[in-house]
Amino acid sequence: MNKLSGILNETLKKLSLEDAAMEARAVMLWPKIVGETMSRASEAMRMQGGTLVVTTRSSTWNQEFAFQKPTILRRYQEILGKELVRDLRFVVGPVRGVKDSLARQAPPEQEVRKIRLLEGELERIRAGSVCDDEELGQAIRRALTREAQLRQWHLEHGAKACPRCGAAHRTSFKACPACRQDDANANERL
């Protein structure tokens, strides 16, 4: 009986080492799975019970990765030959080896305040902030003006406008992540 338990323990140790090696391989494969652009915005950290935990540099990238999740999981299965990575969990945090560029830093407040909006944009802001409470209307105008100035700043510093909603974004796609997610949800309902 002692000999059998020894063999069983050795087998379990080997299986455990093989699983650990496969999990480490899944983490190391991340850049190959997602490609150069997406790997610069993220870092695979560890496996937890079939879930690969990935750090992304912003909530925008979290959304982008969530949108690409089925494709990423399929690529893992194709490369590893089995369903080792069953789910992905994205958390925002620092990505090692990647220095934040100007585009990812908060815009300088003085630069944003200097941005002058076109009259058409100002008119839309005025129309969108009409309400019975004048104080509330002013607060809404300030918030909408600030958002329009931030959007303009991002467009002037490398972002592009979504053709559907006009949001500034920095993905390789024409539409922003939110509009692409809306399209995906609409296709699922069909």
C-alpha positions in Angstrom: 0.0 0.0 0.0 2.9 2.3 0.8 4.3 1.9 -2.7 1.0 2.7 -4.3 0.6 6.0 -2.3 4.2 7.0 -3.4 3.3 6.4 -7.1 0.1 8.4 -6.6 1.9 11.3 -5.0 4.5 11.4 -7.7 1.8 11.4 -10.4 0.0 14.2 -8.7 3.2 16.2 -8.4 3.9 15.7 -12.1 0.3 16.7 -13.1 0.6 19.8 -10.9 3.9 20.8 -12.5 2.5 20.3 -16.0 -0.6 22.5 -15.1 1.7 25.1 -13.7 3.9 25.0 -16.8 0.8 25.4 -19.1 -0.5 28.3 -17.0 2.9 30.0 -17.2 2.8 29.4 -21.0 -0.6 31.0 -21.2 0.7 34.1 -19.4 3.8 34.3 -21.7 1.7 33.8 -24.8 -0.4 36.9 -24.1 1.5 39.3 -26.5 1.3 36.7 -29.3 -2.4 36.2 -28.7 -3.5 39.8 -28.7 -0.9 41.4 -31.0 1.6 44.2 -30.7 -0.8 47.2 -30.2 -3.0 45.5 -27.5 0.0 43.9 -25.7 1.5 47.4 -25.3 -1.6 48.4 -23.4 -1.8 45.3 -21.2 0.1 42.7 -19.2 -1.1 39.1 -18.4 -0.4 38.6 -14.7 -1.5 35.2 -13.6 -3.9 32.3 -13.9 -6.6 31.8 -11.2 -8.7 28.7 -11.7 -9.0 28.8 -15.5 -9.2 32.7 -15.5 -6.3 34.7 -16.9 -6.0 38.0 -15.0 -4.8 40.8 -17.2 -3.8 44.4 -16.2 -4.7 47.1 -18.6 -3.6 50.7 -18.6 -7.0 52.3 -18.6 -10.8 51.6 -18.4 -11.0 52.3 -22.1 -8.6 49.4 -22.8 -10.6 47.3 -20.3 -13.6 47.9 -22.5 -11.7 47.1 -25.7 -10.4 43.8 -24.3 -13.8 42.9 -23.0 -15.2 43.4 -26.5 -12.4 41.2 -28.0 -12.8 38.5 -25.2 -14.4 35.7 -27.4 -11.6 36.1 -30.1 -8.9 36.1 -27.5 -10.3 32.9 -25.8 -10.6 31.2 -29.2 -6.9 32.0 -30.0 -5.8 30.6 -26.7 -7.7 27.3 -27.4 -6.2 27.1 -31.0 -2.6 27.7 -29.8 -2.7 25.6 -26.5 -4.9 22.8 -28.0 -7.1 22.7 -25.0 -9.4 25.0 -23.0 -6.9 26.0 -20.3 -7.9 29.7 -20.4 -11.7 29.6 -19.9 -12.2 33.2 -18.9 -10.4 36.6 -18.8 -10.6 39.2 -16.0 -9.3 42.7 -16.7 -8.1 45.1 -14.1 -6.8 48.7 -14.5 -3.3 49.3 -13.3 0.3 50.0 -14.4 1.6 48.0 -17.2 5.3 47.1 -16.7 7.7 48.3 -19.4 5.3 50.8 -20.9 5.8 54.5 -20.2 2.7 56.7 -20.4 2.6 58.9 -23.4 1.2 62.4 -23.5 -2.0 60.9 -24.9 -2.6 58.7 -21.9 -1.8 61.4 -19.3 -4.4 63.8 -18.0 -4.5 66.8 -20.2 -3.0 70.0 -18.7 -5.8 72.0 -17.2 -4.5 75.3 -18.7 -4.5 73.9 -22.2 -8.0 72.5 -21.9 -9.4 75.8 -20.6 -7.8 77.7 -23.6 -9.7 75.7 -26.1 -12.4 77.8 -27.8 -15.4 75.9 -29.1 -17.2 76.6 -32.3 -20.5 78.5 -32.2 -22.4 75.4 -33.3 -21.0 73.5 -30.3 -21.8 76.3 -27.9 -25.4 76.4 -29.2 -25.8 72.7 -28.7 -24.5 73.1 -25.1 -26.9 75.9 -24.5 -29.8 73.9 -25.9 -28.8 70.9 -23.8 -28.7 72.8 -20.5 -32.1 74.5 -20.6 -34.0 73.9 -17.4 -36.2 75.8 -14.9 -33.4 76.0 -12.3 -30.9 78.6 -13.5 -28.2 77.4 -11.1 -28.6 73.8 -12.3 -28.5 75.0 -15.9 -25.2 76.8 -15.4 -23.7 73.7 -13.8 -24.8 71.6 -16.7 -23.4 74.2 -19.2 -20.0 74.1 -17.3 -19.9 70.3 -17.4 -20.9 70.1 -21.1 -18.3 72.8 -22.0 -15.6 71.0 -20.1 -16.4 67.7 -21.8 -16.4 69.3 -25.2 -13.1 71.0 -24.5 -11.6 67.7 -23.3 -12.9 65.9 -26.5 -11.3 68.7 -28.6 -8.0 68.4 -26.7 -7.9 64.6 -27.3 -8.7 65.1 -31.0 -5.9 67.6 -31.3 -3.5 65.2 -29.6 -3.9 62.0 -31.7 -7.4 60.7 -30.9 -10.0 60.3 -33.7 -13.7 60.9 -33.6 -16.2 58.0 -33.8 -18.2 58.4 -37.0 -21.4 57.4 -35.2 -21.4 59.2 -31.8 -18.4 61.6 -32.2 -16.6 60.4 -29.1 -12.8 60.8 -29.2 -11.1 57.4 -29.0 -7.6 55.9 -29.6 -8.4 52.4 -31.0 -7.4 51.1 -34.4 -11.1 50.8 -35.3 -13.3 53.5 -36.9 -16.0 53.3 -34.3 -15.4 53.8 -30.6 -15.6 50.8 -28.2 -19.0 51.8 -27.0 -20.5 51.9 -30.5 -18.8 48.7 -31.5 -20.3 47.0 -28.4 -23.7 48.4 -29.3 -23.3 46.8 -32.7 -22.3 43.5 -31.2 -25.2 43.5 -28.9 -27.6 44.3 -31.7 -26.2 41.4 -33.8 -26.6 39.0 -30.9 -30.3 39.9 -30.7 -30.9 39.1 -34.4 
